Amino acid sequence: MKIKFLSEDALQDLRANFESYKEYYFKQDESWFQSYFNKDGAVLESNIDFTQPKFSFNPDFSVSDCENVKAMYDALKHLTVSQATQERLWTGLAHMQMRDYFFFRLKDDLEKKNEKRLKSALYYVNGTKRSLFVNVLARLWWVGYMTYDETNQENPYWLTEFFCSAEFSGRSVYFFSSNFTGNRTITKGILRALLTLSQEGHDIKRAHFVEAGRYLNISGGAMILDMLEEDEIKEMVEARIRKVFQFEKQLISQ
């Protein structure tokens, strides 16, 4: 099938008149969704083919978030970075072809009538870069894109699984909002370092991600990080985390 996305007029109408439309979301009013998106000019069909992702609807998000990152990225791996930054694409999918996932993942917020989260889950309200990791659908693709390791033929999602193992929503925002984490080489180097420490038995938490980012931001003033290889980033970050948190090197049991 072809991906459908919102027209610019429809996007602006939904954003501008959110107060008038919000109750339809809270009630999950299918008749309203059908009526609105069947209007002439509301929806445009792209020339991008895709197979509907087989989403997990496990209520344990620590399980389903990871599975859904894989499902989304597998289904839309062929998107270009430029296409994957488009608000009309993700907002359109959330309203139409992936509405069942949207309702599932926002279930608690819809029941609580959490207007702020509803808006940030649908629209870019935090600036483009941050919004990519706040939007309920875009973040699945972008976490997949940033953590997918095509060099690991056995399991290219090994770093994805580590990243998604805890605090998926929070990690997505505070880790990928940094400027340097727009570079996949740097991102994978950091994750490999933290995963090595985790495999040694160290409990990797937010503080370790934050320190890795802070250290590379400082280091970026003295060297061009984009010129470094993934292994070099890994070694730098691993050494820094060991020093700051006094993590002694442990043998990883086979």
Sequence and secondary structure as in RCSB ss.txt:
>XXXX:A:sequence
MKIKFLSEDALQDLRANFESYKEYYFKQDESWFQSYFNKDGAVLESNIDFTQPKFSFNPDFSVSDCENVKAMYDA
LKHLTVSQATQERLWTGLAHMQMRDYFFFRLKDDLEKKNEKRLKSALYYVNGTKRSLFVNVLARLWWVGYMTYDE
TNQENPYWLTEFFCSAEFSGRSVYFFSSNFTGNRTITKGILRALLTLSQEGHDIKRAHFVEAGRYLNISGGAMIL
DMLEEDEIKEMVEARIRKVFQFEKQLISQ
>XXXX:A:secstr
 EEEEE HHHHHHHHHTHHHHHHHHHTT HHHHHHHHTSTTTEEEEEEE         S HHHHHHHHHHHHHHH
HTT  HHHHT HHHHHHHHHTTTHHHHHHHTHHHHHTT HHHHHHHHS  S HHHHHTTSTTHHHHHHHHHH  T
T SS TTHHHHHHTTS HHHHHHHHHTSSGGGSHHHHHHHHHHHHHHHHTT    HHHHHHHHHHHHHHTTTS G
GGS HHHHHHHHHHHHHHHHT        
